[in-house]
Amino acid sequence: MFTEPKDTNQMEKPAGKRTRLYSTQQLDDIISDMARQAAGLLTGRTQVAIVGIVRRGAPLADRLQERMARDYGLKDCTRLDLKIKRYADDLTLLYPETRLTEAPEHATLNLDGYSVLVVDDVMYRGHSMLRAVEYLADKQPAEIRTVVLVDRGATKLPVRSDIVGVRLDVAPSDIIECNVPPYEENFRIDLLQPDSGTN
């Protein structure tokens, strides 16, 4: 289970107008529906790995795993996390290339025969998800499925979302803020329209 501590320095939010799009209760219902879809894809699979993309994809993967175990009896899933970074939360470009930091225990990881679900919070341009899929494909899984809480419908790379919580078509300058514990206190999605000059 994902337990990375909060980093208050990284959690400062940019200024601008925020509009609540989805509350905790609404998102709980959405996670339940995503778990239903995932369970349908995994029918008959005996080896399943759920991979969270750090940061917020990891606790979302925990929520999805818990719901799948509780509601559909999928209790023996392997949980992994990948550290991938390209953009900051405010969509500021951090690195010109998408960086994946391999955990030492993953160097010899063998996913031969596994059905893999890769979970992230927002699908934007597709860089992080594509990097995760490329990395995991080298581990020889039987299949890889992608799961995102929010798809902005703006991918520029050949990667798709197999399971989508919500699709939000917003202006390129706007930011979808997925607030996911433990990084934020409440589970919710906000739309941020940044103040002029902050994005």
WORA-V393746 format. One record per pair of residues at least 12 apart in sequence whose ideal C-beta (glycine too) atoms are under 8 Angstrom apart, sorted by the first residue. I is the first residue (numbers start at 0). J is the second residue. If there is no record, write none. Layout:
BEGIN
i:I j:J
i:I j:J
END
This chain:
BEGIN
i:0 j:61
i:0 j:78
i:1 j:51
i:1 j:53
i:1 j:57
i:1 j:58
i:1 j:60
i:1 j:61
i:1 j:78
i:1 j:80
i:2 j:181
i:3 j:53
i:3 j:54
i:3 j:57
i:3 j:181
i:4 j:181
i:5 j:181
i:5 j:182
i:9 j:88
i:10 j:182
i:10 j:183
i:12 j:88
i:12 j:176
i:12 j:191
i:13 j:89
i:13 j:174
i:13 j:191
i:13 j:193
i:13 j:194
i:13 j:197
i:13 j:198
i:14 j:193
i:14 j:194
i:14 j:197
i:15 j:174
i:15 j:191
i:15 j:192
i:15 j:193
i:15 j:194
i:15 j:197
i:15 j:198
i:16 j:191
i:16 j:192
i:17 j:176
i:17 j:189
i:17 j:190
i:17 j:191
i:17 j:192
i:18 j:189
i:18 j:190
i:18 j:192
i:19 j:187
i:19 j:188
i:19 j:189
i:20 j:167
i:20 j:187
i:20 j:188
i:20 j:189
i:20 j:190
i:21 j:165
i:21 j:187
i:21 j:188
i:22 j:187
i:23 j:185
i:23 j:186
i:23 j:187
i:26 j:148
i:26 j:164
i:26 j:186
i:26 j:187
i:26 j:188
i:27 j:186
i:29 j:148
i:29 j:164
i:29 j:165
i:30 j:59
i:30 j:62
i:30 j:63
i:30 j:66
i:30 j:164
i:31 j:66
i:31 j:70
i:32 j:164
i:33 j:63
i:33 j:66
i:33 j:146
i:33 j:148
i:33 j:162
i:33 j:164
i:34 j:63
i:34 j:66
i:34 j:67
i:34 j:70
i:34 j:71
i:35 j:70
i:35 j:71
i:36 j:162
i:37 j:63
i:37 j:67
i:37 j:116
i:37 j:144
i:37 j:146
i:37 j:162
i:38 j:67
i:38 j:70
i:38 j:71
i:38 j:73
i:40 j:114
i:40 j:116
i:40 j:144
i:40 j:161
i:40 j:162
i:41 j:67
i:41 j:73
i:41 j:114
i:41 j:116
i:44 j:114
i:44 j:141
i:46 j:77
i:46 j:112
i:46 j:113
i:46 j:114
i:46 j:141
i:47 j:73
i:47 j:75
i:47 j:76
i:47 j:77
i:47 j:113
i:47 j:114
i:47 j:115
i:47 j:116
i:48 j:76
i:48 j:77
i:48 j:78
i:48 j:79
i:48 j:110
i:48 j:113
i:48 j:114
i:48 j:115
i:48 j:116
i:48 j:140
i:49 j:63
i:49 j:64
i:49 j:76
i:49 j:77
i:49 j:78
i:49 j:79
i:49 j:115
i:49 j:116
i:49 j:118
i:50 j:78
i:50 j:79
i:50 j:80
i:50 j:81
i:50 j:115
i:50 j:116
i:50 j:117
i:50 j:118
i:50 j:131
i:50 j:135
i:51 j:78
i:51 j:79
i:51 j:80
i:51 j:81
i:51 j:118
i:51 j:119
i:52 j:80
i:52 j:81
i:52 j:83
i:52 j:117
i:52 j:118
i:52 j:119
i:52 j:120
i:52 j:127
i:52 j:128
i:52 j:131
i:53 j:80
i:53 j:81
i:53 j:82
i:53 j:83
i:54 j:182
i:55 j:119
i:55 j:120
i:55 j:177
i:55 j:179
i:55 j:182
i:56 j:117
i:56 j:118
i:56 j:119
i:56 j:120
i:57 j:80
i:57 j:118
i:58 j:179
i:58 j:180
i:58 j:181
i:58 j:182
i:59 j:118
i:59 j:119
i:59 j:120
i:59 j:148
i:59 j:179
i:60 j:78
i:60 j:80
i:60 j:116
i:60 j:118
i:61 j:78
i:63 j:116
i:63 j:118
i:63 j:146
i:64 j:76
i:64 j:78
i:77 j:113
i:79 j:105
i:79 j:108
i:80 j:102
i:81 j:99
i:81 j:102
i:81 j:105
i:81 j:131
i:81 j:134
i:81 j:135
i:82 j:99
i:82 j:100
i:82 j:102
i:83 j:97
i:83 j:98
i:83 j:99
i:83 j:100
i:83 j:127
i:83 j:130
i:83 j:131
i:84 j:97
i:84 j:98
i:84 j:100
i:84 j:127
i:85 j:97
i:85 j:98
i:85 j:126
i:85 j:127
i:86 j:123
i:86 j:126
i:86 j:127
i:88 j:174
i:88 j:176
i:89 j:174
i:89 j:191
i:89 j:193
i:89 j:197
i:89 j:198
i:90 j:123
i:90 j:174
i:90 j:198
i:91 j:198
i:97 j:126
i:97 j:127
i:97 j:129
i:97 j:130
i:99 j:130
i:99 j:131
i:99 j:134
i:101 j:134
i:108 j:138
i:109 j:138
i:109 j:139
i:110 j:135
i:110 j:138
i:110 j:139
i:110 j:140
i:111 j:138
i:111 j:139
i:111 j:140
i:111 j:141
i:112 j:140
i:112 j:141
i:113 j:140
i:113 j:141
i:114 j:140
i:114 j:141
i:114 j:142
i:114 j:144
i:115 j:135
i:115 j:140
i:115 j:142
i:115 j:143
i:115 j:144
i:116 j:144
i:116 j:145
i:116 j:146
i:116 j:162
i:117 j:131
i:117 j:132
i:117 j:135
i:117 j:143
i:117 j:144
i:117 j:145
i:117 j:146
i:118 j:146
i:118 j:147
i:119 j:131
i:119 j:145
i:119 j:146
i:119 j:147
i:119 j:148
i:120 j:147
i:120 j:148
i:120 j:149
i:120 j:177
i:120 j:179
i:121 j:147
i:121 j:148
i:121 j:149
i:121 j:150
i:121 j:151
i:121 j:175
i:121 j:177
i:122 j:145
i:122 j:147
i:122 j:149
i:122 j:150
i:122 j:151
i:122 j:154
i:122 j:158
i:122 j:160
i:122 j:163
i:123 j:151
i:123 j:153
i:123 j:154
i:124 j:153
i:124 j:154
i:124 j:155
i:124 j:156
i:125 j:154
i:125 j:155
i:125 j:156
i:125 j:157
i:125 j:158
i:126 j:156
i:128 j:145
i:128 j:147
i:128 j:158
i:128 j:160
i:129 j:156
i:129 j:157
i:129 j:158
i:132 j:145
i:132 j:158
i:144 j:161
i:144 j:162
i:145 j:158
i:145 j:159
i:145 j:160
i:145 j:161
i:145 j:162
i:146 j:160
i:146 j:161
i:146 j:162
i:147 j:160
i:147 j:162
i:147 j:163
i:147 j:164
i:148 j:164
i:148 j:165
i:148 j:177
i:148 j:188
i:149 j:163
i:149 j:164
i:149 j:165
i:149 j:166
i:149 j:167
i:149 j:175
i:149 j:177
i:149 j:188
i:150 j:163
i:150 j:165
i:150 j:166
i:150 j:167
i:151 j:166
i:151 j:167
i:151 j:168
i:151 j:169
i:151 j:175
i:152 j:166
i:152 j:167
i:152 j:168
i:153 j:171
i:165 j:188
i:167 j:188
i:167 j:190
i:169 j:190
i:170 j:192
i:172 j:192
i:172 j:193
i:172 j:198
i:173 j:190
i:173 j:191
i:173 j:192
i:173 j:193
i:174 j:190
i:174 j:191
i:174 j:193
i:174 j:198
i:175 j:188
i:175 j:189
i:175 j:190
i:175 j:191
i:176 j:188
i:176 j:189
i:176 j:190
i:176 j:191
END
